[in-house]
Amino acid sequence: MDKFDKFSNTISNRIKNDLHLGVGNVKIFSININNKDLVVIKVRKLKNPPAYFNAEFYVRNVAADQKLTTPEAVDYLNEHKK
């Protein structure tokens, strides 16, 4: 198993276990741009998004990650819906 397969399996398991999304809702693949591998994770929009998470929720804030509380995570997700 190569690095990408291990990474893909790890991400798939986290999505399945922490976000309660089925395998069919997520596609993970890599593309090569300028001789650099880029991993793409596509998540299909759900009709009924998960109501809770088993994992911690972080957002990127300039050069650091910021951990959100559950109410903050819910607000963040609601604000960033498309």
C-alpha positions in Angstrom: 0.0 0.0 0.0 1.5 3.4 -1.0 1.3 6.7 0.9 -1.7 7.9 -1.0 -3.7 4.7 -0.2 -2.9 4.9 3.5 -3.8 8.6 3.6 -7.0 8.0 1.7 -8.0 5.1 4.0 -7.3 7.3 7.1 -9.4 10.2 5.8 -12.2 7.9 4.6 -12.3 6.2 8.1 -12.3 9.6 9.9 -15.2 10.9 7.6 -17.2 7.7 8.1 -16.6 7.5 11.9 -16.6 11.2 12.9 -19.0 12.7 10.5 -21.2 9.6 9.9 -21.0 9.9 6.2 -21.2 6.8 4.0 -18.5 5.9 1.6 -20.6 6.9 -1.4 -20.8 10.5 -0.2 -17.0 11.0 -0.5 -14.5 10.8 -3.3 -10.8 11.1 -2.6 -8.3 11.3 -5.5 -5.0 12.9 -6.3 -4.0 15.1 -9.2 -0.6 16.3 -10.3 0.0 20.0 -10.8 3.4 21.3 -11.7 5.0 18.0 -10.5 3.3 18.2 -7.1 0.6 15.9 -5.9 -2.6 17.5 -4.7 -5.2 15.5 -2.8 -8.8 16.4 -3.6 -11.6 15.4 -1.3 -15.1 15.9 -2.7 -18.1 15.5 -0.3 -21.5 15.3 -1.8 -24.0 17.7 -0.2 -26.4 15.8 2.1 -30.1 16.3 2.3 -29.9 16.0 6.1 -26.5 17.0 7.4 -25.1 15.3 10.5 -26.5 16.7 13.8 -23.3 15.9 15.8 -19.6 15.1 15.4 -17.5 12.7 17.3 -14.4 14.6 16.5 -13.1 18.1 17.3 -13.8 20.8 14.8 -11.0 23.2 13.7 -10.8 26.1 11.3 -7.7 27.6 9.9 -7.0 31.0 11.2 -4.0 32.6 9.3 -1.1 30.5 10.5 -2.8 28.5 13.2 -5.7 26.2 13.8 -8.5 27.3 16.0 -10.6 24.7 17.9 -14.3 25.5 17.9 -16.8 24.5 20.6 -19.8 22.5 19.3 -22.1 25.7 19.2 -19.3 27.6 17.4 -18.9 24.7 14.9 -22.7 24.6 14.2 -22.7 28.4 13.7 -19.6 28.2 11.5 -21.2 25.5 9.3 -24.5 27.3 9.0 -22.7 30.6 8.0 -20.6 28.8 5.3 -23.4 26.8 3.6 -23.8 27.3 -0.1 
